[in-house]
């Protein structure tokens, strides 16, 4: 299962600097599989120190973390919903992403020209939100007459029409569906078939400098502005320098700036949280690996991520929590201590489960 986050933003906000840091981080991670599908797509690992521990216990030759795909989408300008700039390309790329990461400039630098002539994070956020809202309004203005006709002909559920009309009402206020759906009582799953861009989960990355990273009042104000979306504050230029360093040097550099986690690691972790994802683990001499699943998935669904035959022929799963396995020191010791559980088809997976599936071919 791939998680794809589209990186959007106005020109000259540090979007490409952030993307380059993300892909450079992956290039330097020698144990991780690297893929660049297109020049503007990079696949990077989700940081997971549990895999290193499992590799030590099992003597694994390889470590394969869960991955996050980032798509560097063309810079957005006013009028993009009408095709201005690279509008059509940007709209198509966003529709293919599971989540939207908006990079917003929150630093002052006279040498870096702002497209609107001044640095104003609130205004920048509104510009992009407006373009996405306008594009979704166009989609609904075409979809609602079609749904009305289908409901009259009893070819569509009236609930689908009601959901589309509710979405239209929210968008007409200038509010994204991600921000306004809950208050309006709209379940975004009811409009998922319409591919509405503002219904996607949002993450906001504020590209700032040392002063901004220390300004908690400014950060609190911007967090409130974008709620319920998550907000991350980082210095894209610093992040691009950080990934050039060896691991020990990078940790030392982070510590010197009062940080215990890089902005890139935060972004990958928050991306998982935003989409309601989690990982389970498998391990052996060949590899220690993290597998991406949705929260609430059952054991057979999780097995299907490895191979569809695992789900079809699922019999049971042997599950040991990561903590119990580490405490025991081996699978055999965990079994002897009664920490290994045999779970059936109804078992709901927990993040960090170490699993061995049993199935019929």
N, C-alpha and C positions, 0 to 999 in steps of 0.2 A: 504494500500500500504506500503510495507516494503522497506526501504533503507538499502542495505547491502554493507558495506565497508570492503574489505579484507585488513588486516594489514600484510604487508610483510617487510622483512629486513634481513640483514645478521645476523648470530648468535651474541649474546652479544652486541646488539645495544640498548637494553632497550625496545624491542618490547613487550615482555611478561609483563614487569613492567607496561607499558602503558596500555595494555589490562586488567591487574588485577585492575588497578586504575579505568578504565572505568566500569568494572562490579561491583566493590566495591561501586562506586558512585550510581549505581542503587540499590544495596541492601539497602543502607542507606535511599533511598528516599521512605519512608513508603507509601506515597499516590500513588505511581506509580506501575503499574503492572510489575512484574519482571519475566523474562523467561530466562532460560539457555537451549537452544535447545540441544546442545552437550557441552562437556567440553570446546571446543574452540570457542563457540558462546555466545555472551552476547547481551542483548537488553537493551539499555539505553535511557533515555528521552532527547528530545530536549528542552533546557531551554526556557521557555516562560512565563514571569511574567504576561502576559495578562490573563492567565488562573486563576491566584490567584484573580485578580480583578473581573473577571466574577463570580467566585465562591462566592465572597462577595455579589455581586449584586443579584445573583439568589439563594443564600443560598444552593449551591450545596454540596452534600454529598461527592462527589469524584472529583478528578482532574485527567484527562487522557491526558497527553501530546502526541505529535507525538513522534515516537521512531526511533532510528537508531540502526541497527544490526551491530556489529563488529565481524569479524571472524579472529581469531588468526591463521594465516597460517604458516605452518612449515618454519623454517629458510632456506633461500635460500643460496646455495653455487655455485661456478663456476661449470658448467657442469649440472646444474639442468635441462636444456632443453633436455639433453641426458639421464636423469634419475638418475643423481648423487644425493646423499643424499636422501631426500624424494621428489625428483623431480616430479614424477608423481602425488603424492598427492597434492603438492603445485600448479601444473598446473591446476588440476581439481577444486580445491577450488577457485582459481582466476577466472576461467571461470564462476563460479556461482555468483560472486560478481558484483555489478553494478559499483563500483569504486574501485580504488587501493590506499591505503594509505601506502606510503613507509616511514618507520622509519629509519632514518640515524643518526649514532652517530657523535656528534660534541662536545664531551667532552673528556678530557684527564684524565685517571685514571690508574695508573700502576697496580692496583689490579684487573682490568677488562681487560682480554686479548682480543685484537682485532684479528679476524680470519685471517686478512692479515698482522698482525704484526705492523701496524701503523694506526693512525687515519687520514683518508683522505675522507671527505664526497663526493667529486667529484668522486673519484675512486669507492666508494661504490655504488653510484648512477649508474655509468656506468656498474658495474658488474651486477646489477639486470636488468637494461635496456637491456643489451646484451642478457641475458638469455630469457627475454620475446620476444625480437626481433627474436632470433633464433627459438623459439617455433612457432612464427607467420609465419616465413619463411617456416617452415616445413608444416604448415597448407596450405599456399598458393601454395606451390609446388605440393600438392596433389589436391587442388581445381581447379587450373587454367586448367590443362589438361581435367578435367571433364567438366568445363564450356565451353571450346573450342569445345568439342564433342557435348554438348547440344546445343550450338549456331548453329553449322553446321546442326544439326537435327531440328532446329527451336523449341527447347524445353526450351530455355533460352533466356533472353533478352541480346543482345550484350552489353548494358550498364552495366550489371552486370559483364561481362568479363572485360570490360574496367576499371571498378572500382577496380577489383581484381588486374589487371596488374599495375594500378597506385599505389595501396597499396604496391605491391611487389617492385616497384621502390624506394619508400620512405624507406622501411625497409632495402633494400640493401645498403643504405648509413649509416646504423647503427642508424637511427633516429626512435623513436617511432611514431606511427601514430597520437597519441594525440598531439605531438609536431609538426609534419611535415605536417599534412593533409591540414591545412588552406593555407600555402604557396604554396602547390602543387595543390590547387584547388580541392581537394578531399572532398566530403561530406561523413563523416563517416557513415551516415545513409545508404549509398549505399553498405556498406560492413558489415552491422550489422548481416546479416545472417550467416557470416563465423565465428563468435565468436572469433574474433581476440583480444587478450588480451591487446595489446598496443593501441587499439582503445578506451579503457575504459578511463574515466576521472581519472587523477592522482591528489593526494594530497601528499605533502611532509611534514613530521614531522621531524624536526631536534631536536634530544634529546641532550640538552646541559646543562650547569651549570650556576651559577650566572654570571660568567664572560661572557659567551656566550649570555645570555639574555640582557646584557648591551652593547654588541658589535654591534652597528648598522651597521658599515662598513662590518663586516663579514656577517651579515644578508642580507644586500643589495646584496652582491656578490652571496650568495646562492640563493636568490630570482631570480636574473637574470639567474642563471644557470638552474633553473627548469621551468622558464616561458614557456608557459602560465599557468602552474599549480599554484595553491595556495601553499604557504609555511607557516608553523606554527612552531614557536620556543617555546619549553617548556622544563621543567626539569621533566622527568617521575618520578624520585624518589620523588621530591617535590609534584607532583600531587598525588602520592600514599599516602603521608602523609596528604595532604590537605583533601582528602575525608574521613579521619578518624575523622575529627573535626565537631563540631556543626556548623550550618550555620553562626552564628555571628562570631565565632572564625575563620572560614575559610575566611570570608570577611576581618577580621582584619589582618590575615596573608598575604593575597593578597596585601592589602594596604601597609603593611610594606615592601613588595618587589617591590612596584611601579606598581602593576598590578591591573586592574579593572575587569578582566575576567580570569577565570581559563583556562588553556590550553585545558582541556577536553571540556569545553563549546565552546571554539573556534573551536575545531575539529568537534563537532556535527553541529555547525552553518555553517562552511565552507563546510561540506559534503552536506548539503542541497543546498547551493549556487552552488557547483560544478555540481550537477545533475539537476539544474534548477527546484528545487522543492519549494513549498510554502505551507502554511497552511490556512485553513479557520476554523472558530470556531462555535461550537454549545454549548448551555448552558441551564440549567434548574435545578430544585431542585435535580434531581438525580445525574447529573454530568455536569461539564464543560469540553469540550473536543476539542482537535485540530486534524484536519484531514489532511492527507498529499495528495497533488495533484501536478501535473505538472503545471508550469507556462503556461498560455494560455488556460487552460481548461475552458470549458463552464459550466454553472450551472448544466445541466443534467449529464455531466461527473462527476462533483464533487459529485452529489447526489448518483451516482452509487458506490462511495467508501463506503458509509454507507450500501447500499443494492442495488443489481441489480434491484429490483422492483422499487426503487426510480427513477432510470434512465428510465426504460421502461415506467413507468406511470407518468413521470414528467409533471406537469401542470405549476407551477411557483415557484418562491422563494421570500420570504421576506428577504431583505438584509439591515442590518444596519452596518455601519463601526464601528469598535471597538471604535475609538475616539468619534464618535457621541453618541454611547450608554453610554460611561462613562460620557460624559458631561451631557447627559439627566438624567442619574441615573436609568432608567428603560426602558423596551420596550414600555410600555404605554406612557411614557413621550416622548420618541423618535418618536413614531407615531404621537402624538399630535403636536410635533414641525416640522413635515414633513420630518423627517430624515430617516424614514423607506421607502424603495423603493420596488416595486413589479417588479421583473425581469423575463424575459422569457427565451426561449431555447437558444437564441443567446448571452446571457450575459456572458462575460468573467470574471471569478472570480479574485478578488484582495486579496492579502495577508491580513489577519486580518478581512475579512468579517465575521460578525456574522449572521448566516443564519438559517432560518426555511423553509424547503422544503414542498411543497404541491403536492400531487400526487394521481393518481387513482391506486387502488390495481388491 
